[in-house]
Amino acid sequence: MLYRLAILVAKELMSYLRDPRTRVILIGPPLMQLVIFSFAATLEVRNVDIAVLDQDTGPLSQTFMDRVSAASFVGHIVPVTDVTRLQELIDRREVLLGLRFAPDFSRSIEVGQAAVVQVLIDGRRANAGQITLSYLAVVAAQLGTELHEQRLGVRIADPVLTQHWFNPNLIYQWFIVPGLSGVLAMMIALVVTALSIAREREMGTFDQLLVSPMTPLEIIIGKTIPALIIGAVLASLMIAAAVLLFRVPFSGSFGLLFLSLLLFMLSVVGIGLMVSSVCRTQQQAILGAFMTAVPLILISGFATPVENMPWWLQYAAEANPLKHYLLIIQGSFLKAFPLQEMLANSAPMALIALVTLSVATLFVKSRLQ
């Protein structure tokens, strides 16, 4: 049995690695995507263009705008003279939002009353608009505190002291890069595995497996090991790039993370083999892999928190190996994930791998009969 498995594994690895173009495709694009996505997939908002209708023209409105224009997230300040022009700039997407100062803005502050700034946000870019609004609220709060201190002559303590654990400076690459390593490794492993049996059928070599002495379980194991090796190597390279290239601090255990990675790859390979066993052509396998990967990514918590999803999607996310692996790898990098948490998220991946590999074995067995 071991000899037959070794032959099948060697044959699978040769089919992936003997072609120089295949080797480049397996190694180059994932690393390139990791670099590109790490800088492109960010929730930070920068270079925001803001239209300003200042009907006050007083010193305090000008002070507020000086603070805003000096902020790092602002690109250009576009002054306008009427509301129509302000709406036109937003309609044409030339600015993200507009600020309107009432004629009594400075006077209201001078007499100790509340002054209001109207903010018009482009709802077509609601997420960026809300983030920019929070930035502006911080600027307004700081200016208001300073003016209040000047009036009272005493320093006012901050009512809320914010401290960000594990990522004090909110460097987005610290939580994007580890997650990307899991997403990209899953995509490669899923596509490679999905093509394995489908490629045999399309090339006509699947008939040779039908007459071979190998059992369905041996075929599944022989197809699993090469994809597991390729996925684990690529994921390890991405983790190394996160530590060495992007300088993401790693505070966990590399050994425990690698064991979790193997379980994650095994569960993904099981899903890929299920897809491959029901597809007859490589084109169907690729489409099936992408059709499977997109929902897995969307409900994994990579882009949006799982807790924000409907209850039925939260239950579906528990059957998603990527969701559990993201918790492990992000926790291993930033917060030294404890052993009990590692086990709590590794157990579902082991169960998913057992179920998917068993179902794939049944599918292959049905094809051999």
FENSUL-V146781 format. One line per field, one symbol per residue. ss: DSSP state (H for helix, E for strand, L for the rest). phi: phi as a letter, one per 30 degrees, with the letter a starting at -180 (. if undefined). psi: psi as a letter, one per 30 degrees, with the letter a starting at -180 (. if undefined). Layout:
ss=???
phi=???
psi=???
//
This chain:
ss=LHHHHHHHHHHHHHHHHLLHHHHHHHHHHHHHHHHHHHHHLLLLLLLEEEEEEELLLLHHHHHHHHHHHLLLLEEEEEEELLHHHHHHHHHLLLLLEEEEELLLHHHHHHLLLLLLEEEEELHHHHHHHHHHHHHHHHHHHHHHHHHHHHHHLLLLLLLLLLLLLLLLLLLLHHHHHHHHHHHHHHHHHHHHHHHHHHHHHHHLLHHHHHHLLLLHHHHHHHHHHHHHHHHHHHHHHHHHHHHHLLLLLLLLLHHHHHHHHHHHHHHHHHHHHHHHHHLLLHHHHHHHHHHHHHHHHHLLLLLLLHHHLLHHHHHHHLLLHHHHHHHHHHHHHHLLLLHHHHHHHHHHHHHHHHHHHHHHHHHHHHHHL
phi=.dddddddddddddddcddeddddddcdedddddddddccdbcdcbhdcbcbccdchcdddddddddddddddccbccdbcaddddddddedidbdabcbcddcddddddcicdcccdcccdddbdddddddddddddddddddddddddddibdcdddbccbcdibechddddcddeddeddddddddddedddddddddddiddddddcddddedddddddddddddddddddddddddddddchddccccddddddddddddddddddddddddcccbdddddddddddddddddcdjdcbdddddeedddddddccdddddddddddddcbhedddddddcdedddddddddddddddddddddd
psi=eeeeeeeeeeeeeefeffkeeeeeeeeeeeeeeeeeeefeikfkklhkkkkkjjfegleeeeeeeeeeffkffkdkkjklfleeeeeeeeeggflelkkjklfgeeeeeegglkkkkkkjkjffheeeeeeeeeeeeeeeeeeeeeeeeeefglkkkkfkjkkjkfieghjffffeeeeeeeeeeeeeeeeeeffdeeeeeefgffeeeeglgkleeeeeeefeeeeeeeeeeeeeeeeeeeeeefhkkkgakeeeeeeeeeeeeeeeeeeeeeeeffkfleeeeeeeeeeeeeeeeegfgeekkeffllefeeeeffgjeeeeeeeeeeeeefgikleeeeeefeeeeeeeeeeeeeeeeeeeeeff.
//
